[in-house]
Amino acid sequence: MADVNTDDVVKTFEDMRRSKEYEYIMCKLSSDGSTLNVDKVAKGSETTSKEVYQRFHDDVPADESRFIVYDFRYVANGEIDHHKFLLILWCPDGASTKEKNSYMSLKPALRKKLRSIGKELFIGHMDDLAYEEMKQMCDIR
């Protein structure tokens, strides 16, 4: 899996880092497993509110794996804006074992190419994608 083409994803992530306009990038492996493609890019907002986050939550496919880079934006101590780039490996129970293995084997190589990732998460249940759960996993209070 190390030779999977991730150029489009890396370029889009670099655009995300520079512009700060995107909320998240969803990425899907091609059917032959040779390329990781950008599946969806969503414009962001100043902070990640429950309402903004719900839009993302609704976009996550219930039964297909994805890599998701999420720019989780928040206010700490009531005054300072922060953000954390999350690399989420979404592998739901409904995905095939072959699909899950393909995504899991690609993760280390992808992680090396995506600089500035603040936290990596492996999530397999929609409940774990809930806004409050994500805040806890990111150690955001």
Secondary structure as a PSIPRED ss2 file (coil, helix, strand):
# PSIPRED VFORMAT (PSIPRED V4.0)

   1 M C   1.000  0.000  0.000
   2 A C   1.000  0.000  0.000
   3 D C   1.000  0.000  0.000
   4 V C   1.000  0.000  0.000
   5 N E   0.000  0.000  1.000
   6 T C   1.000  0.000  0.000
   7 D H   0.000  1.000  0.000
   8 D H   0.000  1.000  0.000
   9 V H   0.000  1.000  0.000
  10 V H   0.000  1.000  0.000
  11 K H   0.000  1.000  0.000
  12 T H   0.000  1.000  0.000
  13 F H   0.000  1.000  0.000
  14 E H   0.000  1.000  0.000
  15 D H   0.000  1.000  0.000
  16 M H   0.000  1.000  0.000
  17 R H   0.000  1.000  0.000
  18 R H   0.000  1.000  0.000
  19 S H   0.000  1.000  0.000
  20 K C   1.000  0.000  0.000
  21 E C   1.000  0.000  0.000
  22 Y E   0.000  0.000  1.000
  23 E E   0.000  0.000  1.000
  24 Y E   0.000  0.000  1.000
  25 I E   0.000  0.000  1.000
  26 M E   0.000  0.000  1.000
  27 C E   0.000  0.000  1.000
  28 K E   0.000  0.000  1.000
  29 L E   0.000  0.000  1.000
  30 S C   1.000  0.000  0.000
  31 S C   1.000  0.000  0.000
  32 D C   1.000  0.000  0.000
  33 G C   1.000  0.000  0.000
  34 S C   1.000  0.000  0.000
  35 T E   0.000  0.000  1.000
  36 L E   0.000  0.000  1.000
  37 N E   0.000  0.000  1.000
  38 V E   0.000  0.000  1.000
  39 D E   0.000  0.000  1.000
  40 K E   0.000  0.000  1.000
  41 V E   0.000  0.000  1.000
  42 A E   0.000  0.000  1.000
  43 K E   0.000  0.000  1.000
  44 G C   1.000  0.000  0.000
  45 S C   1.000  0.000  0.000
  46 E C   1.000  0.000  0.000
  47 T C   1.000  0.000  0.000
  48 T C   1.000  0.000  0.000
  49 S C   1.000  0.000  0.000
  50 K H   0.000  1.000  0.000
  51 E H   0.000  1.000  0.000
  52 V H   0.000  1.000  0.000
  53 Y H   0.000  1.000  0.000
  54 Q H   0.000  1.000  0.000
  55 R H   0.000  1.000  0.000
  56 F H   0.000  1.000  0.000
  57 H H   0.000  1.000  0.000
  58 D H   0.000  1.000  0.000
  59 D H   0.000  1.000  0.000
  60 V C   1.000  0.000  0.000
  61 P C   1.000  0.000  0.000
  62 A C   1.000  0.000  0.000
  63 D C   1.000  0.000  0.000
  64 E C   1.000  0.000  0.000
  65 S C   1.000  0.000  0.000
  66 R E   0.000  0.000  1.000
  67 F E   0.000  0.000  1.000
  68 I E   0.000  0.000  1.000
  69 V E   0.000  0.000  1.000
  70 Y E   0.000  0.000  1.000
  71 D E   0.000  0.000  1.000
  72 F E   0.000  0.000  1.000
  73 R E   0.000  0.000  1.000
  74 Y E   0.000  0.000  1.000
  75 V E   0.000  0.000  1.000
  76 A E   0.000  0.000  1.000
  77 N C   1.000  0.000  0.000
  78 G C   1.000  0.000  0.000
  79 E C   1.000  0.000  0.000
  80 I E   0.000  0.000  1.000
  81 D E   0.000  0.000  1.000
  82 H E   0.000  0.000  1.000
  83 H E   0.000  0.000  1.000
  84 K E   0.000  0.000  1.000
  85 F E   0.000  0.000  1.000
  86 L E   0.000  0.000  1.000
  87 L E   0.000  0.000  1.000
  88 I E   0.000  0.000  1.000
  89 L E   0.000  0.000  1.000
  90 W E   0.000  0.000  1.000
  91 C C   1.000  0.000  0.000
  92 P C   1.000  0.000  0.000
  93 D C   1.000  0.000  0.000
  94 G C   1.000  0.000  0.000
  95 A C   1.000  0.000  0.000
  96 S C   1.000  0.000  0.000
  97 T H   0.000  1.000  0.000
  98 K H   0.000  1.000  0.000
  99 E H   0.000  1.000  0.000
 100 K H   0.000  1.000  0.000
 101 N H   0.000  1.000  0.000
 102 S H   0.000  1.000  0.000
 103 Y H   0.000  1.000  0.000
 104 M H   0.000  1.000  0.000
 105 S H   0.000  1.000  0.000
 106 L H   0.000  1.000  0.000
 107 K H   0.000  1.000  0.000
 108 P H   0.000  1.000  0.000
 109 A H   0.000  1.000  0.000
 110 L H   0.000  1.000  0.000
 111 R H   0.000  1.000  0.000
 112 K H   0.000  1.000  0.000
 113 K H   0.000  1.000  0.000
 114 L C   1.000  0.000  0.000
 115 R C   1.000  0.000  0.000
 116 S C   1.000  0.000  0.000
 117 I E   0.000  0.000  1.000
 118 G E   0.000  0.000  1.000
 119 K E   0.000  0.000  1.000
 120 E E   0.000  0.000  1.000
 121 L E   0.000  0.000  1.000
 122 F E   0.000  0.000  1.000
 123 I E   0.000  0.000  1.000
 124 G C   1.000  0.000  0.000
 125 H C   1.000  0.000  0.000
 126 M H   0.000  1.000  0.000
 127 D H   0.000  1.000  0.000
 128 D H   0.000  1.000  0.000
 129 L H   0.000  1.000  0.000
 130 A C   1.000  0.000  0.000
 131 Y H   0.000  1.000  0.000
 132 E H   0.000  1.000  0.000
 133 E H   0.000  1.000  0.000
 134 M H   0.000  1.000  0.000
 135 K H   0.000  1.000  0.000
 136 Q H   0.000  1.000  0.000
 137 M H   0.000  1.000  0.000
 138 C C   1.000  0.000  0.000
 139 D C   1.000  0.000  0.000
 140 I C   1.000  0.000  0.000
 141 R C   1.000  0.000  0.000
